[in-house]
Amino acid sequence: SLALWDKCQPVFEPYAQIDLFLDNDEQGRLKTKEALSIGSKFKDRSDLFIGGKDLNDLLVRKQLT
């Protein structure tokens, strides 16, 4: 949940790369943009579910095909 973003910041510290699979909606895109501006360790991976709302949507669609 994006509501936990600030609390997660200390957890992010030791990692060299953090892949973001945030929702493809206004809030998710804003938070992705914010994270990318923080540093290069953040990588936007929402391109995996273009045309869908989120990663779960992609997985459900794959399971149905």
N, CA, C, O and CB atoms as a CASP TS submission, in Angstrom:
PFRMAT TS
TARGET T0000
AUTHOR 0000-0000-0000
METHOD Language model
MODEL 1
PARENT N/A
ATOM      1  N   SER     1       0.837  -1.183   0.000  1.00  0.00           N
ATOM      2  CA  SER     1       0.000   0.000   0.000  1.00  0.00           C
ATOM      3  C   SER     1       0.880   1.243   0.000  1.00  0.00           C
ATOM      4  O   SER     1       1.896   1.296   0.693  1.00  0.00           O
ATOM      5  CB  SER     1      -0.951   0.000   1.213  1.00  0.00           C
ATOM      6  N   LEU     2       0.486   2.231  -0.773  1.00  0.00           N
ATOM      7  CA  LEU     2       1.242   3.479  -0.798  1.00  0.00           C
ATOM      8  C   LEU     2       1.184   4.197   0.545  1.00  0.00           C
ATOM      9  O   LEU     2       2.033   5.041   0.831  1.00  0.00           O
ATOM     10  CB  LEU     2       0.715   4.392  -1.896  1.00  0.00           C
ATOM     11  N   ALA     3       0.189   3.872   1.375  1.00  0.00           N
ATOM     12  CA  ALA     3       0.085   4.479   2.698  1.00  0.00           C
ATOM     13  C   ALA     3       1.287   4.112   3.569  1.00  0.00           C
ATOM     14  O   ALA     3       1.599   4.827   4.521  1.00  0.00           O
ATOM     15  CB  ALA     3      -1.215   4.042   3.381  1.00  0.00           C
ATOM     16  N   LEU     4       1.953   3.023   3.255  1.00  0.00           N
ATOM     17  CA  LEU     4       3.108   2.569   4.034  1.00  0.00           C
ATOM     18  C   LEU     4       4.441   3.030   3.450  1.00  0.00           C
ATOM     19  O   LEU     4       5.498   2.694   3.985  1.00  0.00           O
ATOM     20  CB  LEU     4       3.097   1.064   4.129  1.00  0.00           C
ATOM     21  N   TRP     5       4.404   3.785   2.374  1.00  0.00           N
ATOM     22  CA  TRP     5       5.630   4.182   1.661  1.00  0.00           C
ATOM     23  C   TRP     5       6.667   4.798   2.598  1.00  0.00           C
ATOM     24  O   TRP     5       7.821   4.368   2.608  1.00  0.00           O
ATOM     25  CB  TRP     5       5.293   5.174   0.550  1.00  0.00           C
ATOM     26  N   ASP     6       6.277   5.783   3.371  1.00  0.00           N
ATOM     27  CA  ASP     6       7.228   6.477   4.244  1.00  0.00           C
ATOM     28  C   ASP     6       7.831   5.535   5.286  1.00  0.00           C
ATOM     29  O   ASP     6       9.012   5.646   5.616  1.00  0.00           O
ATOM     30  CB  ASP     6       6.542   7.651   4.942  1.00  0.00           C
ATOM     31  N   LYS     7       7.031   4.620   5.796  1.00  0.00           N
ATOM     32  CA  LYS     7       7.537   3.674   6.785  1.00  0.00           C
ATOM     33  C   LYS     7       8.518   2.686   6.169  1.00  0.00           C
ATOM     34  O   LYS     7       9.350   2.114   6.873  1.00  0.00           O
ATOM     35  CB  LYS     7       6.383   2.924   7.431  1.00  0.00           C
ATOM     36  N   CYS     8       8.427   2.483   4.870  1.00  0.00           N
ATOM     37  CA  CYS     8       9.292   1.516   4.184  1.00  0.00           C
ATOM     38  C   CYS     8      10.662   2.090   3.830  1.00  0.00           C
ATOM     39  O   CYS     8      11.569   1.332   3.488  1.00  0.00           O
ATOM     40  CB  CYS     8       8.614   1.025   2.922  1.00  0.00           C
ATOM     41  N   GLN     9      10.831   3.382   3.902  1.00  0.00           N
ATOM     42  CA  GLN     9      12.089   3.998   3.491  1.00  0.00           C
ATOM     43  C   GLN     9      13.312   3.358   4.158  1.00  0.00           C
ATOM     44  O   GLN     9      14.290   3.086   3.463  1.00  0.00           O
ATOM     45  CB  GLN     9      12.056   5.476   3.805  1.00  0.00           C
ATOM     46  N   PRO    10      13.304   3.106   5.463  1.00  0.00           N
ATOM     47  CA  PRO    10      14.473   2.467   6.077  1.00  0.00           C
ATOM     48  C   PRO    10      14.739   1.052   5.533  1.00  0.00           C
ATOM     49  O   PRO    10      15.886   0.606   5.487  1.00  0.00           O
ATOM     50  CB  PRO    10      14.285   2.402   7.585  1.00  0.00           C
ATOM     51  N   VAL    11      13.701   0.375   5.133  1.00  0.00           N
ATOM     52  CA  VAL    11      13.851  -0.973   4.580  1.00  0.00           C
ATOM     53  C   VAL    11      14.553  -0.923   3.230  1.00  0.00           C
ATOM     54  O   VAL    11      15.293  -1.842   2.879  1.00  0.00           O
ATOM     55  CB  VAL    11      12.479  -1.658   4.439  1.00  0.00           C
ATOM     56  N   PHE    12      14.327   0.141   2.478  1.00  0.00           N
ATOM     57  CA  PHE    12      14.927   0.289   1.150  1.00  0.00           C
ATOM     58  C   PHE    12      16.424   0.534   1.193  1.00  0.00           C
ATOM     59  O   PHE    12      17.131   0.187   0.248  1.00  0.00           O
ATOM     60  CB  PHE    12      14.264   1.414   0.417  1.00  0.00           C
ATOM     61  N   GLU    13      16.919   1.124   2.269  1.00  0.00           N
ATOM     62  CA  GLU    13      18.294   1.610   2.348  1.00  0.00           C
ATOM     63  C   GLU    13      19.372   0.620   1.895  1.00  0.00           C
ATOM     64  O   GLU    13      20.209   0.996   1.074  1.00  0.00           O
ATOM     65  CB  GLU    13      18.574   2.009   3.737  1.00  0.00           C
ATOM     66  N   PRO    14      19.395  -0.615   2.383  1.00  0.00           N
ATOM     67  CA  PRO    14      20.531  -1.490   2.050  1.00  0.00           C
ATOM     68  C   PRO    14      20.513  -2.045   0.621  1.00  0.00           C
ATOM     69  O   PRO    14      21.496  -2.651   0.194  1.00  0.00           O
ATOM     70  CB  PRO    14      20.565  -2.635   3.010  1.00  0.00           C
ATOM     71  N   TYR    15      19.450  -1.858  -0.108  1.00  0.00           N
ATOM     72  CA  TYR    15      19.327  -2.466  -1.427  1.00  0.00           C
ATOM     73  C   TYR    15      19.900  -1.585  -2.526  1.00  0.00           C
ATOM     74  O   TYR    15      19.716  -0.368  -2.526  1.00  0.00           O
ATOM     75  CB  TYR    15      17.880  -2.770  -1.722  1.00  0.00           C
ATOM     76  N   ALA    16      20.592  -2.216  -3.459  1.00  0.00           N
ATOM     77  CA  ALA    16      21.181  -1.496  -4.587  1.00  0.00           C
ATOM     78  C   ALA    16      20.129  -1.171  -5.648  1.00  0.00           C
ATOM     79  O   ALA    16      20.240  -0.163  -6.347  1.00  0.00           O
ATOM     80  CB  ALA    16      22.316  -2.318  -5.206  1.00  0.00           C
ATOM     81  N   GLN    17      19.110  -2.025  -5.767  1.00  0.00           N
ATOM     82  CA  GLN    17      18.046  -1.794  -6.748  1.00  0.00           C
ATOM     83  C   GLN    17      16.710  -2.173  -6.140  1.00  0.00           C
ATOM     84  O   GLN    17      16.579  -3.182  -5.447  1.00  0.00           O
ATOM     85  CB  GLN    17      18.300  -2.599  -8.048  1.00  0.00           C
ATOM     86  N   ILE    18      15.721  -1.336  -6.420  1.00  0.00           N
ATOM     87  CA  ILE    18      14.359  -1.583  -5.951  1.00  0.00           C
ATOM     88  C   ILE    18      13.442  -1.492  -7.156  1.00  0.00           C
ATOM     89  O   ILE    18      13.314  -0.431  -7.768  1.00  0.00           O
ATOM     90  CB  ILE    18      13.932  -0.565  -4.828  1.00  0.00           C
ATOM     91  N   ASP    19      12.802  -2.606  -7.499  1.00  0.00           N
ATOM     92  CA  ASP    19      11.875  -2.651  -8.625  1.00  0.00           C
ATOM     93  C   ASP    19      10.486  -2.228  -8.148  1.00  0.00           C
ATOM     94  O   ASP    19       9.964  -2.758  -7.168  1.00  0.00           O
ATOM     95  CB  ASP    19      11.833  -4.076  -9.257  1.00  0.00           C
ATOM     96  N   LEU    20       9.909  -1.281  -8.846  1.00  0.00           N
ATOM     97  CA  LEU    20       8.588  -0.753  -8.497  1.00  0.00           C
ATOM     98  C   LEU    20       7.528  -1.346  -9.416  1.00  0.00           C
ATOM     99  O   LEU    20       7.608  -1.210 -10.637  1.00  0.00           O
ATOM    100  CB  LEU    20       8.572   0.789  -8.585  1.00  0.00           C
ATOM    101  N   PHE    21       6.550  -1.994  -8.833  1.00  0.00           N
ATOM    102  CA  PHE    21       5.411  -2.565  -9.551  1.00  0.00           C
ATOM    103  C   PHE    21       4.142  -1.870  -9.046  1.00  0.00           C
ATOM    104  O   PHE    21       3.167  -2.524  -8.675  1.00  0.00           O
ATOM    105  CB  PHE    21       5.328  -4.131  -9.349  1.00  0.00           C
ATOM    106  N   LEU    22       4.174  -0.551  -9.039  1.00  0.00           N
ATOM    107  CA  LEU    22       3.053   0.211  -8.492  1.00  0.00           C
ATOM    108  C   LEU    22       1.900   0.270  -9.492  1.00  0.00           C
ATOM    109  O   LEU    22       2.099   0.148 -10.700  1.00  0.00           O
ATOM    110  CB  LEU    22       3.503   1.632  -8.115  1.00  0.00           C
ATOM    111  N   ASP    23       0.701   0.459  -8.966  1.00  0.00           N
ATOM    112  CA  ASP    23      -0.503   0.466  -9.798  1.00  0.00           C
ATOM    113  C   ASP    23      -0.408   1.469 -10.941  1.00  0.00           C
ATOM    114  O   ASP    23       0.233   2.514 -10.829  1.00  0.00           O
ATOM    115  CB  ASP    23      -1.719   0.776  -8.950  1.00  0.00           C
ATOM    116  N   ASN    24      -1.055   1.124 -12.027  1.00  0.00           N
ATOM    117  CA  ASN    24      -1.109   1.977 -13.205  1.00  0.00           C
ATOM    118  C   ASN    24      -2.317   2.911 -13.083  1.00  0.00           C
ATOM    119  O   ASN    24      -3.223   2.902 -13.916  1.00  0.00           O
ATOM    120  CB  ASN    24      -1.188   1.124 -14.510  1.00  0.00           C
ATOM    121  N   ASP    25      -2.296   3.712 -12.022  1.00  0.00           N
ATOM    122  CA  ASP    25      -3.332   4.725 -11.815  1.00  0.00           C
ATOM    123  C   ASP    25      -2.626   6.017 -11.399  1.00  0.00           C
ATOM    124  O   ASP    25      -1.398   6.051 -11.316  1.00  0.00           O
ATOM    125  CB  ASP    25      -4.393   4.265 -10.726  1.00  0.00           C
ATOM    126  N   GLU    26      -3.378   7.057 -11.142  1.00  0.00           N
ATOM    127  CA  GLU    26      -2.770   8.354 -10.862  1.00  0.00           C
ATOM    128  C   GLU    26      -1.837   8.296  -9.656  1.00  0.00           C
ATOM    129  O   GLU    26      -0.711   8.790  -9.723  1.00  0.00           O
ATOM    130  CB  GLU    26      -3.849   9.398 -10.629  1.00  0.00           C
ATOM    131  N   GLN    27      -2.289   7.702  -8.563  1.00  0.00           N
ATOM    132  CA  GLN    27      -1.469   7.626  -7.353  1.00  0.00           C
ATOM    133  C   GLN    27      -0.205   6.804  -7.572  1.00  0.00           C
ATOM    134  O   GLN    27       0.875   7.184  -7.120  1.00  0.00           O
ATOM    135  CB  GLN    27      -2.277   7.032  -6.210  1.00  0.00           C
ATOM    136  N   GLY    28      -0.339   5.687  -8.258  1.00  0.00           N
ATOM    137  CA  GLY    28       0.823   4.845  -8.532  1.00  0.00           C
ATOM    138  C   GLY    28       1.839   5.538  -9.418  1.00  0.00           C
ATOM    139  O   GLY    28       3.043   5.449  -9.177  1.00  0.00           O
ATOM    140  N   ARG    29       1.360   6.223 -10.435  1.00  0.00           N
ATOM    141  CA  ARG    29       2.273   6.942 -11.330  1.00  0.00           C
ATOM    142  C   ARG    29       2.967   8.097 -10.611  1.00  0.00           C
ATOM    143  O   ARG    29       4.151   8.346 -10.839  1.00  0.00           O
ATOM    144  CB  ARG    29       1.512   7.472 -12.550  1.00  0.00           C
ATOM    145  N   LEU    30       2.235   8.807  -9.740  1.00  0.00           N
ATOM    146  CA  LEU    30       2.845   9.898  -8.979  1.00  0.00           C
ATOM    147  C   LEU    30       3.923   9.382  -8.031  1.00  0.00           C
ATOM    148  O   LEU    30       4.998   9.972  -7.926  1.00  0.00           O
ATOM    149  CB  LEU    30       1.778  10.658  -8.189  1.00  0.00           C
ATOM    150  N   LYS    31       3.635   8.284  -7.344  1.00  0.00           N
ATOM    151  CA  LYS    31       4.616   7.726  -6.410  1.00  0.00           C
ATOM    152  C   LYS    31       5.818   7.170  -7.162  1.00  0.00           C
ATOM    153  O   LYS    31       6.945   7.274  -6.677  1.00  0.00           O
ATOM    154  CB  LYS    31       3.976   6.626  -5.546  1.00  0.00           C
ATOM    155  N   THR    32       5.604   6.587  -8.326  1.00  0.00           N
ATOM    156  CA  THR    32       6.718   6.103  -9.136  1.00  0.00           C
ATOM    157  C   THR    32       7.605   7.264  -9.551  1.00  0.00           C
ATOM    158  O   THR    32       8.830   7.177  -9.463  1.00  0.00           O
ATOM    159  CB  THR    32       6.208   5.349 -10.377  1.00  0.00           C
ATOM    160  N   LYS    33       6.995   8.345  -9.999  1.00  0.00           N
ATOM    161  CA  LYS    33       7.762   9.525 -10.397  1.00  0.00           C
ATOM    162  C   LYS    33       8.562  10.068  -9.214  1.00  0.00           C
ATOM    163  O   LYS    33       9.722  10.454  -9.365  1.00  0.00           O
ATOM    164  CB  LYS    33       6.824  10.616 -10.955  1.00  0.00           C
ATOM    165  N   GLU    34       7.945  10.095  -8.055  1.00  0.00           N
ATOM    166  CA  GLU    34       8.619  10.565  -6.842  1.00  0.00           C
ATOM    167  C   GLU    34       9.818   9.666  -6.513  1.00  0.00           C
ATOM    168  O   GLU    34      10.908  10.159  -6.225  1.00  0.00           O
ATOM    169  CB  GLU    34       7.628  10.601  -5.649  1.00  0.00           C
ATOM    170  N   ALA    35       9.612   8.361  -6.559  1.00  0.00           N
ATOM    171  CA  ALA    35      10.690   7.418  -6.239  1.00  0.00           C
ATOM    172  C   ALA    35      11.843   7.547  -7.225  1.00  0.00           C
ATOM    173  O   ALA    35      13.008   7.529  -6.827  1.00  0.00           O
ATOM    174  CB  ALA    35      10.162   5.978  -6.239  1.00  0.00           C
ATOM    175  N   LEU    36      11.524   7.677  -8.507  1.00  0.00           N
ATOM    176  CA  LEU    36      12.574   7.810  -9.512  1.00  0.00           C
ATOM    177  C   LEU    36      13.381   9.085  -9.298  1.00  0.00           C
ATOM    178  O   LEU    36      14.567   9.129  -9.627  1.00  0.00           O
ATOM    179  CB  LEU    36      11.971   7.800 -10.916  1.00  0.00           C
ATOM    180  N   SER    37      12.752  10.119  -8.750  1.00  0.00           N
ATOM    181  CA  SER    37      13.465  11.365  -8.489  1.00  0.00           C
ATOM    182  C   SER    37      14.363  11.262  -7.253  1.00  0.00           C
ATOM    183  O   SER    37      15.292  12.054  -7.093  1.00  0.00           O
ATOM    184  CB  SER    37      12.471  12.505  -8.313  1.00  0.00           C
ATOM    185  N   ILE    38      14.087  10.288  -6.382  1.00  0.00           N
ATOM    186  CA  ILE    38      14.893  10.092  -5.178  1.00  0.00           C
ATOM    187  C   ILE    38      16.275   9.548  -5.535  1.00  0.00           C
ATOM    188  O   ILE    38      17.291   9.979  -4.989  1.00  0.00           O
ATOM    189  CB  ILE    38      14.179   9.137  -4.204  1.00  0.00           C
ATOM    190  N   GLY    39      16.290   8.591  -6.464  1.00  0.00           N
ATOM    191  CA  GLY    39      17.575   8.015  -6.811  1.00  0.00           C
ATOM    192  C   GLY    39      17.471   6.945  -7.864  1.00  0.00           C
ATOM    193  O   GLY    39      16.388   6.452  -8.176  1.00  0.00           O
ATOM    194  N   SER    40      18.619   6.594  -8.406  1.00  0.00           N
ATOM    195  CA  SER    40      18.668   5.635  -9.507  1.00  0.00           C
ATOM    196  C   SER    40      18.449   4.198  -9.066  1.00  0.00           C
ATOM    197  O   SER    40      18.316   3.318  -9.915  1.00  0.00           O
ATOM    198  CB  SER    40      19.982   5.739 -10.210  1.00  0.00           C
ATOM    199  N   LYS    41      18.409   3.933  -7.774  1.00  0.00           N
ATOM    200  CA  LYS    41      18.176   2.558  -7.310  1.00  0.00           C
ATOM    201  C   LYS    41      16.742   2.104  -7.608  1.00  0.00           C
ATOM    202  O   LYS    41      16.470   0.905  -7.672  1.00  0.00           O
ATOM    203  CB  LYS    41      18.459   2.451  -5.798  1.00  0.00           C
ATOM    204  N   PHE    42      15.830   3.061  -7.790  1.00  0.00           N
ATOM    205  CA  PHE    42      14.437   2.727  -8.081  1.00  0.00           C
ATOM    206  C   PHE    42      14.248   2.512  -9.580  1.00  0.00           C
ATOM    207  O   PHE    42      14.679   3.333 -10.389  1.00  0.00           O
ATOM    208  CB  PHE    42      13.493   3.839  -7.574  1.00  0.00           C
ATOM    209  N   LYS    43      13.605   1.410  -9.946  1.00  0.00           N
ATOM    210  CA  LYS    43      13.347   1.062 -11.344  1.00  0.00           C
ATOM    211  C   LYS    43      11.854   0.849 -11.541  1.00  0.00           C
ATOM    212  O   LYS    43      11.231   0.063 -10.826  1.00  0.00           O
ATOM    213  CB  LYS    43      14.141  -0.208 -11.761  1.00  0.00           C
ATOM    214  N   ASP    44      11.288   1.545 -12.502  1.00  0.00           N
ATOM    215  CA  ASP    44       9.863   1.418 -12.816  1.00  0.00           C
ATOM    216  C   ASP    44       9.647   0.152 -13.635  1.00  0.00           C
ATOM    217  O   ASP    44      10.199   0.022 -14.727  1.00  0.00           O
ATOM    218  CB  ASP    44       9.343   2.671 -13.588  1.00  0.00           C
ATOM    219  N   ARG    45       8.864  -0.766 -13.131  1.00  0.00           N
ATOM    220  CA  ARG    45       8.565  -2.028 -13.821  1.00  0.00           C
ATOM    221  C   ARG    45       7.104  -2.126 -14.249  1.00  0.00           C
ATOM    222  O   ARG    45       6.630  -3.205 -14.607  1.00  0.00           O
ATOM    223  CB  ARG    45       8.910  -3.204 -12.923  1.00  0.00           C
ATOM    224  N   SER    46       6.385  -0.995 -14.214  1.00  0.00           N
ATOM    225  CA  SER    46       4.971  -1.015 -14.591  1.00  0.00           C
ATOM    226  C   SER    46       4.777  -1.308 -16.076  1.00  0.00           C
ATOM    227  O   SER    46       3.659  -1.579 -16.513  1.00  0.00           O
ATOM    228  CB  SER    46       4.320   0.315 -14.242  1.00  0.00           C
ATOM    229  N   ASP    47       5.857  -1.257 -16.853  1.00  0.00           N
ATOM    230  CA  ASP    47       5.748  -1.583 -18.271  1.00  0.00           C
ATOM    231  C   ASP    47       5.355  -3.043 -18.485  1.00  0.00           C
ATOM    232  O   ASP    47       4.925  -3.414 -19.578  1.00  0.00           O
ATOM    233  CB  ASP    47       7.065  -1.289 -18.980  1.00  0.00           C
ATOM    234  N   LEU    48       5.496  -3.863 -17.468  1.00  0.00           N
ATOM    235  CA  LEU    48       5.116  -5.277 -17.575  1.00  0.00           C
ATOM    236  C   LEU    48       3.613  -5.477 -17.655  1.00  0.00           C
ATOM    237  O   LEU    48       3.146  -6.495 -18.165  1.00  0.00           O
ATOM    238  CB  LEU    48       5.660  -6.047 -16.398  1.00  0.00           C
ATOM    239  N   PHE    49       2.858  -4.514 -17.156  1.00  0.00           N
ATOM    240  CA  PHE    49       1.390  -4.672 -17.172  1.00  0.00           C
ATOM    241  C   PHE    49       0.697  -3.505 -17.852  1.00  0.00           C
ATOM    242  O   PHE    49      -0.341  -3.029 -17.391  1.00  0.00           O
ATOM    243  CB  PHE    49       0.858  -4.818 -15.752  1.00  0.00           C
ATOM    244  N   ILE    50       1.283  -3.046 -18.956  1.00  0.00           N
ATOM    245  CA  ILE    50       0.641  -2.005 -19.756  1.00  0.00           C
ATOM    246  C   ILE    50      -0.726  -2.517 -20.210  1.00  0.00           C
ATOM    247  O   ILE    50      -0.853  -3.655 -20.661  1.00  0.00           O
ATOM    248  CB  ILE    50       1.529  -1.604 -20.985  1.00  0.00           C
ATOM    249  N   GLY    51      -1.729  -1.680 -20.088  1.00  0.00           N
ATOM    250  CA  GLY    51      -3.082  -2.070 -20.462  1.00  0.00           C
ATOM    251  C   GLY    51      -3.861  -2.660 -19.301  1.00  0.00           C
ATOM    252  O   GLY    51      -5.055  -2.934 -19.422  1.00  0.00           O
ATOM    253  N   GLY    52      -3.186  -2.855 -18.174  1.00  0.00           N
ATOM    254  CA  GLY    52      -3.845  -3.372 -16.976  1.00  0.00           C
ATOM    255  C   GLY    52      -3.634  -2.424 -15.820  1.00  0.00           C
ATOM    256  O   GLY    52      -2.849  -1.480 -15.909  1.00  0.00           O
ATOM    257  N   LYS    53      -4.346  -2.684 -14.726  1.00  0.00           N
ATOM    258  CA  LYS    53      -4.265  -1.800 -13.574  1.00  0.00           C
ATOM    259  C   LYS    53      -3.017  -2.044 -12.741  1.00  0.00           C
ATOM    260  O   LYS    53      -2.392  -1.097 -12.264  1.00  0.00           O
ATOM    261  CB  LYS    53      -5.486  -1.963 -12.715  1.00  0.00           C
ATOM    262  N   ASP    54      -2.650  -3.316 -12.563  1.00  0.00           N
ATOM    263  CA  ASP    54      -1.535  -3.622 -11.679  1.00  0.00           C
ATOM    264  C   ASP    54      -0.966  -5.000 -12.008  1.00  0.00           C
ATOM    265  O   ASP    54      -1.436  -5.675 -12.924  1.00  0.00           O
ATOM    266  CB  ASP    54      -1.978  -3.558 -10.207  1.00  0.00           C
ATOM    267  N   LEU    55       0.037  -5.404 -11.259  1.00  0.00           N
ATOM    268  CA  LEU    55       0.683  -6.689 -11.495  1.00  0.00           C
ATOM    269  C   LEU    55      -0.297  -7.852 -11.315  1.00  0.00           C
ATOM    270  O   LEU    55      -0.254  -8.818 -12.076  1.00  0.00           O
ATOM    271  CB  LEU    55       1.875  -6.857 -10.555  1.00  0.00           C
ATOM    272  N   ASN    56      -1.157  -7.769 -10.337  1.00  0.00           N
ATOM    273  CA  ASN    56      -2.157  -8.817 -10.127  1.00  0.00           C
ATOM    274  C   ASN    56      -3.060  -8.962 -11.342  1.00  0.00           C
ATOM    275  O   ASN    56      -3.380 -10.082 -11.741  1.00  0.00           O
ATOM    276  CB  ASN    56      -2.998  -8.516  -8.884  1.00  0.00           C
ATOM    277  N   ASP    57      -3.472  -7.857 -11.933  1.00  0.00           N
ATOM    278  CA  ASP    57      -4.300  -7.877 -13.139  1.00  0.00           C
ATOM    279  C   ASP    57      -3.591  -8.656 -14.257  1.00  0.00           C
ATOM    280  O   ASP    57      -4.207  -9.470 -14.946  1.00  0.00           O
ATOM    281  CB  ASP    57      -4.619  -6.430 -13.603  1.00  0.00           C
ATOM    282  N   LEU    58      -2.301  -8.396 -14.424  1.00  0.00           N
ATOM    283  CA  LEU    58      -1.519  -9.115 -15.429  1.00  0.00           C
ATOM    284  C   LEU    58      -1.514 -10.620 -15.150  1.00  0.00           C
ATOM    285  O   LEU    58      -1.736 -11.428 -16.052  1.00  0.00           O
ATOM    286  CB  LEU    58      -0.080  -8.579 -15.467  1.00  0.00           C
ATOM    287  N   LEU    59      -1.257 -10.983 -13.897  1.00  0.00           N
ATOM    288  CA  LEU    59      -1.187 -12.400 -13.546  1.00  0.00           C
ATOM    289  C   LEU    59      -2.513 -13.109 -13.751  1.00  0.00           C
ATOM    290  O   LEU    59      -2.539 -14.250 -14.213  1.00  0.00           O
ATOM    291  CB  LEU    59      -0.744 -12.558 -12.111  1.00  0.00           C
ATOM    292  N   VAL    60      -3.622 -12.446 -13.413  1.00  0.00           N
ATOM    293  CA  VAL    60      -4.947 -13.033 -13.608  1.00  0.00           C
ATOM    294  C   VAL    60      -5.219 -13.222 -15.092  1.00  0.00           C
ATOM    295  O   VAL    60      -5.736 -14.264 -15.495  1.00  0.00           O
ATOM    296  CB  VAL    60      -6.039 -12.148 -12.969  1.00  0.00           C
ATOM    297  N   ARG    61      -4.877 -12.220 -15.920  1.00  0.00           N
ATOM    298  CA  ARG    61      -5.105 -12.327 -17.348  1.00  0.00           C
ATOM    299  C   ARG    61      -4.276 -13.465 -17.955  1.00  0.00           C
ATOM    300  O   ARG    61      -4.759 -14.180 -18.833  1.00  0.00           O
ATOM    301  CB  ARG    61      -4.773 -11.002 -18.035  1.00  0.00           C
ATOM    302  N   LYS    62      -3.042 -13.634 -17.495  1.00  0.00           N
ATOM    303  CA  LYS    62      -2.184 -14.714 -18.000  1.00  0.00           C
ATOM    304  C   LYS    62      -2.749 -16.085 -17.616  1.00  0.00           C
ATOM    305  O   LYS    62      -2.681 -17.038 -18.391  1.00  0.00           O
ATOM    306  CB  LYS    62      -0.746 -14.560 -17.454  1.00  0.00           C
ATOM    307  N   GLN    63      -3.302 -16.161 -16.417  1.00  0.00           N
ATOM    308  CA  GLN    63      -3.849 -17.424 -15.933  1.00  0.00           C
ATOM    309  C   GLN    63      -5.091 -17.817 -16.722  1.00  0.00           C
ATOM    310  O   GLN    63      -5.361 -19.005 -16.897  1.00  0.00           O
ATOM    311  CB  GLN    63      -4.180 -17.327 -14.443  1.00  0.00           C
ATOM    312  N   LEU    64      -5.844 -16.843 -17.197  1.00  0.00           N
ATOM    313  CA  LEU    64      -7.073 -17.124 -17.939  1.00  0.00           C
ATOM    314  C   LEU    64      -6.816 -17.488 -19.397  1.00  0.00           C
ATOM    315  O   LEU    64      -7.721 -17.972 -20.077  1.00  0.00           O
ATOM    316  CB  LEU    64      -7.991 -15.932 -17.875  1.00  0.00           C
ATOM    317  N   THR    65      -5.607 -17.265 -19.886  1.00  0.00           N
ATOM    318  CA  THR    65      -5.323 -17.570 -21.297  1.00  0.00           C
ATOM    319  C   THR    65      -4.628 -18.901 -21.434  1.00  0.00           C
ATOM    320  O   THR    65      -4.313 -19.321 -22.547  1.00  0.00           O
ATOM    321  CB  THR    65      -4.467 -16.476 -21.929  1.00  0.00           C
TER
END
